[in-house]
Amino acid sequence: MVVDEPTAPRAALDSRTAPRVLVVDDDESVLLTVQGVLELDHYEVLAVSSGARALELVRSEPFDLVLTDLRLEDVDGIEILRELHTKSPDAVGVMLTGYASLETALGALRQGAYDYLVKPCDVLELRTTVSRGLERSRLASQLRDRVAELELANATIQALNAELEQRVQSATAALRDQVSTRD
């Protein structure tokens, strides 16, 4: 049975909410296996068998990582990843395919995929790739937050510096006036 809603409640992971993972594959056995493995790692997993449904979800909900088959019946997996990066630039996309070739792997990576797994993939390889991908997503989000904080701090410093400069100019002018009245 393919599930179109999260199957596990959001769990706390290192005092934060569980990472959200979207799994897209039109092979139900692969979909359920990947979903089960990732849920054991306490991720919030949404599994869908339709590329069109995946596009709807990526457009309307935040995901930290999308693991999608490259060749779906209705939508190309690359299209899902493009939409993911448009909507959530810090999110990570991983391609999963049964059609292993250097050309398809390079094509997926050139289109923004973080990594590329060949079906059937080893459970440890799947877990490691997802874990590293989520770490990259987390770090990218942290970096974006820190850059925003630094930009705000820089703007505040510039405003304070301008105010200080104005005060120095006013104090200098007042001192000149006092010196000139004494002469």
Backbone hydrogen bonds, N-H to C=O, Kabsch-Sander energy under -0.5 kcal/mol:
donor,donor_aa,acceptor,acceptor_aa,energy
7,T,45,V,-1.1
13,L,16,R,-3.3
16,R,13,L,-0.6
18,A,11,A,-0.8
21,V,19,P,-0.5
21,V,44,E,-3.0
22,L,65,L,-2.3
23,V,21,V,-0.5
23,V,46,L,-2.8
24,V,67,L,-2.8
25,D,48,V,-1.7
28,E,26,D,-0.8
31,L,27,D,-2.6
32,L,28,E,-2.7
33,T,29,S,-2.0
34,V,30,V,-2.8
35,Q,31,L,-2.4
36,G,32,L,-2.4
37,V,33,T,-2.5
38,L,34,V,-2.4
39,E,35,Q,-2.3
40,L,36,G,-1.6
41,D,37,V,-0.7
41,D,38,L,-0.5
42,H,39,E,-1.9
43,Y,38,L,-1.7
44,E,19,P,-2.5
45,V,43,Y,-0.9
46,L,21,V,-2.7
47,A,3,V,-0.5
48,V,23,V,-2.7
54,A,50,S,-2.1
55,L,51,G,-2.4
56,E,52,A,-2.0
57,L,53,R,-2.4
58,V,54,A,-2.8
59,R,55,L,-2.0
60,S,56,E,-1.3
61,E,57,L,-2.8
64,D,20,R,-2.3
65,L,20,R,-1.6
66,V,92,V,-2.6
67,L,22,L,-3.1
68,T,66,V,-0.6
68,T,94,V,-2.5
69,D,24,V,-2.4
70,L,96,L,-1.4
72,L,70,L,-0.7
72,L,75,V,-0.8
77,G,70,L,-2.7
79,E,76,D,-0.7
80,I,76,D,-1.2
81,L,77,G,-2.0
82,R,78,I,-2.5
83,E,79,E,-2.1
84,L,80,I,-2.2
85,H,81,L,-2.5
86,T,82,R,-1.7
87,K,83,E,-2.5
88,S,84,L,-3.6
91,A,88,S,-1.7
92,V,64,D,-2.1
94,V,66,V,-3.0
95,M,115,D,-2.3
96,L,68,T,-2.7
97,T,117,L,-2.3
100,A,98,G,-1.0
101,S,99,Y,-0.5
105,A,101,S,-2.2
106,L,102,L,-2.8
107,G,103,E,-2.3
108,A,104,T,-2.3
109,L,105,A,-2.3
110,R,106,L,-2.7
111,Q,107,G,-1.4
112,G,109,L,-1.4
113,A,108,A,-2.3
114,Y,93,G,-3.7
115,D,93,G,-0.9
117,L,95,M,-3.3
119,K,97,T,-3.2
126,L,122,D,-2.5
127,R,123,V,-2.8
128,T,124,L,-2.7
129,T,125,E,-2.6
130,V,126,L,-2.5
131,S,127,R,-2.5
132,R,128,T,-2.7
133,G,129,T,-2.5
134,L,130,V,-2.7
135,E,131,S,-2.0
136,R,132,R,-2.3
137,S,133,G,-2.3
138,R,134,L,-2.6
139,L,135,E,-2.6
140,A,136,R,-2.5
141,S,137,S,-2.2
142,Q,138,R,-2.5
143,L,139,L,-2.7
144,R,140,A,-2.3
145,D,141,S,-2.3
146,R,142,Q,-2.7
147,V,143,L,-2.6
148,A,144,R,-2.1
149,E,145,D,-2.4
150,L,146,R,-2.7
151,E,147,V,-2.5
152,L,148,A,-2.2
153,A,149,E,-2.7
154,N,150,L,-2.7
155,A,151,E,-2.2
156,T,152,L,-2.3
157,I,153,A,-2.6
158,Q,154,N,-2.5
159,A,155,A,-2.2
160,L,156,T,-2.6
161,N,157,I,-2.7
162,A,158,Q,-2.3
163,E,159,A,-2.2
164,L,160,L,-2.7
165,E,161,N,-2.7
166,Q,162,A,-2.1
167,R,163,E,-2.2
168,V,164,L,-2.6
169,Q,165,E,-2.4
170,S,166,Q,-2.4
171,A,167,R,-2.8
172,T,168,V,-2.7
173,A,169,Q,-2.3
174,A,170,S,-2.3
175,L,171,A,-2.3
176,R,172,T,-2.3
177,D,173,A,-2.2
178,Q,174,A,-2.1
179,V,175,L,-2.6
180,S,176,R,-2.8
181,T,177,D,-1.8
182,R,178,Q,-1.2
183,D,179,V,-1.2
